[in-house]
């Protein structure tokens, strides 16, 4: 597909819309398709576990009340609702417990929650095939990644929760592709989505952490709304991304407009997908992995520790140095808490991230002993790299330099390892039919009607 031949294309949104509407399943590399399937599988597990949580049940009740009569599943429940409510619920469930996927290096996108939720909702509403669903997922993933990348990681420095912003655009493309929008309509969908972006980071400073879960749900719901309105003739600004009052100048700071379309159709950014192994913010994943290594090698217990120093990224220092988290969301966002917890529990079990653990005096005391500082050696291509130094009460000291965690592109999970994670999460949630869904999604291209998904 030669995007450059589209003479009417003048804005970033128009270029991206041309790509998204012109992409064909047969032109997507097989490795990208398999990675997209892995992402959907991972998201189904996250949603199924997420459906068991108290804050999720509030959103599920809302979706059930206002979405009655639809054909779209709320994952982890027997409920079926109309597409906007299904997208809202599943987006929130995917992000309900810090389990959903992202990309590395980060560009502020969560493909699993932002694309699976609106894509599955619309696919089930219209009875789309598995091939149509996965094509929409890939098209949206490539567009959303570039929109996130253009911000140069600046949205969260201003105070926006990045996936609440980028997710609306990604959801609009996923839904729009399934609704068979033409390039002009898809441009309108992106233009509409720009006015639906939302999500503030105040939860990380002032409590009220449940709202973080809602950001991904609202983004998914907004995507369905934007695409549906565009299909019916509602318009939005074609300059939504690069205009004077567009995304790059309002939600970002010192962004790079060239990144909106860089490598489009040639570089497949979904290959940068990253799957979490612990139910905490990704900024803590490398330090937690280092803790597990230190525990295994030196038989360290939390009770043995006098102090801990974690050297990491600038964002870890500015956003995640929370020694006294006020609720569970803040705890999962807190590097000191997650590191302290990992010295007492197995962080691979999502159930250890609990109010009981947050209130555990041993964990809280150790979290207060964690110092977070900037790691001067940080490489822009891998800002998650961290160093954990532990000083024990007997005076001995141990240090672990850690570059990656299992699930990053440099250490990708195999389909077998993904099933192990899936089984562990689903077992915890006790959800019937989820095992069959794993196998169905692994061969999603064979599904004739997505309403038949388990």
C-alpha positions in Angstrom: 0.0 0.0 0.0 1.5 3.3 -1.1 0.2 5.9 1.4 2.1 8.6 -0.5 -0.2 8.3 -3.5 -3.2 9.6 -1.6 -3.2 13.2 -3.0 -6.0 14.4 -0.6 -4.0 13.5 2.5 -2.6 16.6 4.2 -2.8 16.1 7.9 -1.5 13.4 10.2 -5.0 12.2 11.0 -5.7 11.8 7.3 -2.6 9.8 6.7 -3.3 7.5 9.6 -6.9 7.1 8.5 -5.8 6.1 5.0 -3.5 3.5 6.5 -6.1 2.1 8.9 -8.9 1.8 6.3 -6.6 0.3 3.6 -4.8 -2.3 5.7 -5.5 -5.9 4.7 -5.1 -9.0 6.8 -3.0 -10.7 4.1 -0.4 -7.8 4.3 0.2 -8.1 8.0 3.3 -10.1 8.9 2.5 -13.4 10.7 4.6 -12.4 13.7 2.5 -9.3 14.2 -0.7 -11.3 14.0 0.5 -13.7 16.6 1.6 -10.9 18.9 -1.8 -9.3 18.5 -3.5 -12.6 19.5 -1.2 -12.9 22.5 -2.3 -9.4 23.5 -6.0 -10.3 23.3 -5.4 -13.5 25.2 -3.6 -11.6 28.0 -6.4 -9.0 28.1 -9.1 -11.6 28.4 -7.3 -13.0 31.5 -6.9 -9.5 32.9 -10.6 -8.7 32.4 -11.7 -12.0 33.9 -9.7 -11.4 37.1 -10.7 -7.8 37.1 -14.4 -8.7 37.1 -14.0 -10.1 40.6 -12.9 -6.8 42.2 -15.2 -4.4 44.1 -14.5 -1.3 42.0 -15.1 -3.4 38.9 -18.5 -4.6 40.2 -19.6 -1.0 40.4 -18.8 -0.4 36.8 -20.3 -3.8 35.7 -23.5 -2.8 37.5 -23.6 0.5 35.7 -23.0 -1.1 32.3 -25.7 -3.7 33.0 -28.2 -1.1 34.0 -27.7 1.1 31.0 -26.7 -1.4 28.3 -29.5 -4.0 28.6 -30.5 -5.9 25.5 -27.2 -6.0 23.7 -25.2 -8.9 22.3 -21.7 -7.9 23.6 -20.1 -9.8 26.5 -18.7 -8.3 29.6 -15.8 -10.6 30.2 -15.8 -12.6 33.4 -19.5 -12.3 33.8 -22.7 -13.8 32.1 -23.9 -10.3 31.1 -24.4 -9.1 27.6 -24.9 -5.4 26.8 -24.8 -2.9 24.0 -21.4 -2.1 22.6 -20.6 1.2 24.3 -21.3 -0.3 27.7 -19.4 -3.4 26.9 -16.4 -1.3 25.8 -16.6 0.8 29.0 -16.8 -2.3 31.3 -14.1 -4.4 29.5 -11.7 -1.4 29.2 -12.0 -0.8 33.0 -11.8 -4.6 33.8 -8.6 -4.9 31.8 -7.0 -2.1 33.7 -8.6 -3.0 37.0 -5.6 -4.5 38.7 -2.4 -3.4 36.8 -2.4 -6.6 34.6 -2.9 -5.2 31.1 -0.3 -5.0 28.4 1.7 -2.0 27.2 4.7 -1.4 25.0 8.4 -0.9 25.6 9.9 1.6 25.2 6.8 3.1 26.6 4.8 5.6 24.5 1.8 5.9 26.9 -0.4 3.3 25.3 -2.1 0.1 26.6 -3.1 -1.9 23.5 -4.8 -4.7 25.4 -7.4 -2.6 27.2 -7.6 0.2 24.6 -8.1 -2.0 21.6 -9.6 -5.3 22.8 -12.4 -3.7 24.7 -13.9 -1.5 21.8 -12.9 -4.0 19.1 -14.6 -7.0 20.8 -17.7 -5.0 21.6 -18.2 -3.8 18.1 -17.2 -7.1 16.5 -19.8 -8.9 18.7 -22.5 -6.2 18.0 -22.2 -6.6 14.2 -21.1 -10.2 14.1 -17.7 -9.6 12.5 -15.3 -12.4 11.8 -12.1 -13.1 13.7 -10.0 -11.9 10.7 -11.9 -8.6 10.7 -11.4 -8.3 14.4 -7.6 -8.9 14.4 -7.1 -6.7 11.4 -8.9 -3.9 13.2 -6.7 -4.5 16.3 -3.5 -4.3 14.3 -4.6 -1.2 12.3 -5.6 0.6 15.6 -2.4 -0.6 17.4 -0.1 0.9 14.8 -2.0 4.2 14.7 -2.3 4.5 18.5 1.4 3.7 19.0 2.4 6.5 16.7 0.0 9.0 18.3 1.5 8.1 21.7 5.1 8.2 20.4 4.6 11.7 19.0 4.1 13.0 22.6 7.7 12.0 23.5 6.4 10.9 26.9 5.3 14.4 27.8 1.6 13.9 28.5 2.1 12.4 32.0 4.7 15.1 32.8 1.8 17.6 32.4 -0.5 15.5 34.5 -2.6 13.5 32.0 -2.9 9.7 32.3 -1.5 9.0 28.9 -3.6 5.8 28.0 -6.8 7.7 28.8 -5.8 10.1 26.1 -4.3 7.8 23.5 -6.8 5.1 24.1 -9.7 7.2 22.7 -7.9 7.4 19.3 -7.0 3.7 19.3 -10.5 2.7 20.2 -11.9 4.9 17.4 -9.8 3.2 14.8 -10.5 -0.3 16.1 -14.3 0.4 16.1 -14.1 2.4 12.9 -12.3 -0.3 11.0 -14.9 -2.9 12.0 -17.7 -0.5 11.1 -16.1 -0.2 7.6 -15.5 3.5 7.7 -13.9 5.0 4.7 -10.8 7.2 5.0 -12.8 10.4 5.4 -15.1 8.9 8.0 -12.1 7.5 9.9 -10.5 11.0 9.9 -13.7 12.3 11.4 -13.6 9.5 14.0 -10.1 10.6 15.0 -11.3 14.2 15.1 -14.2 13.3 17.4 -12.0 11.1 19.6 -9.7 14.1 20.2 -12.5 15.8 22.1 -13.2 12.7 24.2 -9.7 12.2 25.6 -9.5 12.3 29.4 -7.7 11.1 32.5 -5.8 12.9 35.2 -2.9 11.6 37.3 -4.1 13.2 40.6 -5.0 9.7 41.9 -1.2 9.1 42.4 -0.9 12.1 44.7 -4.3 12.6 46.4 -5.9 9.2 46.6 -9.2 8.2 45.0 -7.4 5.5 43.0 -10.4 3.7 41.6 -10.6 6.5 39.0 -7.5 5.2 37.3 -9.3 2.0 36.3 -12.0 4.1 34.7 -9.7 5.9 32.4 -9.2 2.9 30.1 -12.9 2.1 30.2 -13.9 5.6 29.2 -11.3 5.6 26.4 -12.7 2.4 25.0 -16.3 3.7 25.2 -15.2 6.9 23.6 -13.7 5.0 20.7 -17.0 3.3 20.0 -18.9 6.6 20.3 -16.5 8.4 17.9 -16.6 5.7 15.3 -20.3 5.3 15.4 -21.0 9.0 15.1 -18.5 9.3 12.2 -20.3 6.5 10.4 -23.5 8.4 10.7 -22.1 11.6 9.3 -20.9 13.4 12.4 -17.6 15.3 11.6 -14.5 16.1 13.5 -11.4 18.3 12.7 -8.9 16.7 10.4 -6.2 18.7 12.2 -7.0 17.1 15.5 -3.5 15.7 16.0 -1.3 18.4 14.6 -3.4 21.6 14.6 -2.9 24.7 16.8 -5.4 23.4 19.4 -4.9 19.7 18.6 -3.5 16.8 20.6 0.2 17.6 20.1 -0.2 21.2 21.4 -2.8 20.5 24.2 -2.1 17.1 25.7 1.7 17.1 25.0 4.8 19.3 25.5 7.6 19.5 22.9 6.1 16.7 20.8 7.4 15.5 17.4 4.8 15.6 14.6 7.1 13.5 12.4 6.5 10.5 14.6 2.8 10.4 13.7 3.5 8.6 10.5 7.1 7.4 10.8 7.5 3.9 9.3 3.8 3.5 8.7 3.2 0.2 6.9 6.8 -0.8 7.2 7.7 -0.8 11.0 5.3 -2.8 13.1 5.3 -1.4 16.6 3.0 -4.1 18.0 6.1 -6.2 18.1 7.1 -4.0 21.1 4.2 -5.4 23.1 5.0 -6.1 26.7 3.1 -8.3 29.1 3.1 -7.9 32.8 3.9 -10.7 35.2 3.2 -8.8 38.4 0.0 -6.8 39.3 1.8 -3.5 39.7 2.8 -0.5 37.6 5.4 -1.4 35.0 7.9 1.0 36.5 8.3 -1.5 39.4 8.6 -4.6 37.3 12.3 -4.5 36.8 13.1 -3.7 40.5 10.7 -6.5 41.6 12.4 -8.9 39.3 15.7 -7.8 40.8 14.3 -8.5 44.3 13.3 -12.0 43.3 16.9 -12.6 42.1 18.4 -11.2 45.3 16.0 -13.3 47.4 16.9 -16.5 45.5 20.7 -15.9 45.6 21.1 -14.7 49.1 18.1 -16.0 51.0 17.1 -12.5 52.1 13.9 -11.9 54.1 12.3 -8.6 54.6 13.0 -8.8 58.3 16.7 -8.9 57.6 16.8 -5.5 55.8 18.0 -2.2 57.2 17.6 -0.2 54.0 17.0 -0.5 50.3 17.9 1.9 47.5 16.3 1.7 44.1 17.9 3.6 41.2 15.6 4.0 38.2 14.1 6.4 35.7 13.2 10.0 36.1 9.5 9.0 36.0 10.1 6.5 38.8 11.4 9.3 40.9 8.8 11.9 40.0 5.6 9.7 39.9 6.2 6.4 41.7 8.2 7.3 44.9 5.2 6.8 47.2 6.4 5.4 50.6 2.9 5.7 52.2 0.2 4.6 49.7 -3.3 5.6 50.8 -5.1 2.9 48.8 -4.5 -0.2 46.7 -4.2 1.7 43.5 -1.5 4.0 44.9 0.2 0.9 46.4 0.4 -0.8 43.0 1.7 2.5 41.6 4.3 2.8 44.4 7.8 1.5 43.8 8.7 1.4 47.5 5.6 -0.7 48.3 6.0 -3.1 45.5 9.7 -3.7 46.3 8.9 -4.2 50.0 6.0 -6.5 49.2 8.2 -8.7 47.0 10.6 -9.3 49.9 7.8 -10.9 51.8 5.5 -12.4 49.2 5.5 -13.9 45.7 4.5 -11.0 43.4 3.5 -13.4 40.6 0.4 -14.1 42.6 -2.0 -11.2 42.0 -3.8 -12.0 45.3 -0.8 -10.7 47.4 -1.5 -7.2 46.1 -4.3 -6.7 48.7 -5.4 -4.3 51.4 -4.2 -6.9 53.9 -0.7 -6.5 52.5 -0.9 -2.8 52.3 -1.9 -2.7 56.0 0.8 -5.3 57.0 3.0 -3.4 59.4 6.1 -5.3 58.2 5.5 -4.3 54.6 4.7 -0.7 55.5 7.8 -0.4 57.6 10.0 -1.8 54.9 8.5 0.5 52.3 9.5 3.5 54.4 13.1 2.2 54.3 13.2 2.3 50.4 15.0 5.2 48.9 14.2 5.9 45.2 16.8 7.8 43.2 17.7 8.5 39.6 19.8 5.9 37.8 22.4 8.0 35.9 23.2 5.2 33.5 19.6 5.0 32.2 19.4 4.4 28.5 16.6 6.2 26.6 15.9 2.9 24.8 15.3 1.1 28.1 14.3 3.5 30.8 13.0 0.7 33.0 16.5 -0.6 33.7 17.0 -0.4 37.5 19.5 -1.1 40.3 18.4 -2.5 43.6 20.8 -2.2 46.6 20.0 -3.9 49.9 21.8 -3.3 53.2 21.1 -5.9 55.8 21.0 -5.4 59.6 24.2 -7.4 60.0 26.0 -4.9 57.8 26.3 -7.0 54.6 25.2 -5.4 51.3 24.0 -6.8 48.0 23.3 -5.1 44.7 21.5 -6.3 41.6 21.6 -4.5 38.2 18.5 -5.5 36.2 17.8 -4.6 32.6 14.6 -6.4 31.8 11.7 -8.4 33.2 10.1 -11.5 31.6 7.4 -10.2 29.2 9.4 -7.4 27.7 10.3 -7.7 24.0 13.9 -8.6 25.0 12.5 -11.5 27.1 9.2 -12.3 25.4 6.7 -14.8 26.9 6.2 -17.8 24.7 2.6 -18.9 24.0 3.2 -21.7 26.6 4.4 -19.1 29.2 1.5 -16.9 28.4 -0.8 -19.9 29.1 0.8 -20.4 32.5 0.1 -16.7 33.3 -3.4 -17.1 31.9 -4.1 -20.2 33.9 -2.8 -18.6 37.1 -5.0 -15.6 36.7 -8.1 -17.4 35.6 -7.7 -20.0 38.3 -7.7 -17.2 40.8 -10.8 -15.8 39.2 -12.5 -19.2 38.8 -14.1 -18.3 35.5 -15.8 -21.0 33.5 -15.1 -21.2 29.8 -11.9 -19.2 29.9 -9.7 -22.1 28.9 -11.7 -22.7 25.8 -11.4 -19.0 25.0 -7.6 -19.2 25.1 -7.6 -21.8 22.3 -10.3 -19.8 20.3 -8.3 -16.6 20.4 -5.1 -18.4 19.5 -6.9 -19.4 16.3 -9.1 -16.3 16.0 -8.7 -16.1 12.3 -10.9 -19.2 12.0 -13.8 -17.6 13.9 -16.6 -16.7 11.5 -18.7 -14.7 14.0 -17.1 -13.1 17.1 -20.4 -13.5 19.0 -19.5 -17.2 19.3 -16.4 -16.5 21.4 -16.7 -18.4 24.7 
